[in-house]
Amino acid sequence: MIRTIGRAENVKHIQEAYVGLHLGNAVTVKDIAEVKIGSHFKRGNGSVNGIPSVVMTIQKQPTAETVTLTKVIEDP
C-alpha cells in the first residue's frame, strides 16, 4: 500500500512514479506492483455503548451565535 504525498490525480500518475534504479534502469511503481483505487485510510475507531459509530466534529463559523447553534444541534 502506498500513500502519496503530493497530488496524484489518477492511477497513471502513481503507476509512473519513479521508485529507483535496478541494474542502471529506472524502476516505476507499475514495474513492481498492481495499482488500483482502494478505500480511504482509516484514522481511528469510534463507538457508542460498544457499537461501532462515526466520530464527527462540528465547528461554528466566527459570526454564528454559540447558544443558538448548540440548541439547533441538540434539538431532536
C-alpha positions in Angstrom: 0.0 0.0 0.0 1.4 3.4 -1.0 0.2 6.7 0.3 1.2 9.6 -1.9 2.4 12.9 -0.5 1.6 15.5 -3.1 -1.0 15.2 -5.8 -1.7 12.1 -7.8 -4.8 12.8 -9.9 -5.2 9.3 -11.3 -3.9 5.8 -11.3 -1.5 6.5 -14.2 0.3 9.2 -12.1 1.0 6.6 -9.4 2.0 3.9 -12.0 4.6 6.2 -13.5 6.1 7.3 -10.1 9.8 6.6 -10.0 10.9 4.1 -7.4 14.6 3.7 -8.0 17.2 2.0 -10.2 17.9 -1.6 -11.0 21.0 -2.5 -13.0 21.0 1.0 -14.3 17.4 1.0 -15.4 14.6 3.2 -14.0 12.0 1.3 -12.0 8.5 2.7 -11.7 5.6 1.6 -9.4 3.9 -0.2 -12.3 7.0 -2.4 -12.8 6.7 -3.8 -9.4 3.1 -3.5 -8.3 -0.6 -3.6 -9.4 -2.1 -0.1 -8.9 -5.7 0.3 -8.2 -8.0 2.6 -6.2 -8.8 1.4 -2.7 -10.7 2.7 0.3 -9.7 5.7 2.3 -7.3 5.3 5.2 -9.0 4.6 8.5 -8.0 7.3 11.0 -9.4 5.7 14.2 -12.3 3.9 15.8 -15.5 5.3 17.3 -18.2 3.6 19.4 -21.2 4.3 21.5 -22.1 1.8 24.1 -19.8 -0.7 22.3 -21.5 -0.3 18.9 -19.3 1.0 16.0 -20.1 4.6 15.3 -18.9 7.7 13.4 -16.9 10.4 15.2 -17.9 13.9 14.0 -16.6 17.3 14.8 -18.6 20.5 14.4 -17.0 23.9 14.3 -19.1 27.1 14.3 -18.3 30.0 12.0 -16.9 33.1 13.7 -20.2 35.0 13.1 -22.5 32.3 14.4 -24.1 32.5 17.8 -22.9 29.7 20.1 -26.1 29.3 22.1 -28.3 29.2 19.0 -26.1 26.7 17.2 -25.9 24.5 20.3 -29.7 24.4 20.5 -30.1 23.5 16.9 -27.5 20.7 17.2 -29.1 19.3 20.3 -32.7 19.6 19.1 -34.1 16.1 18.2 
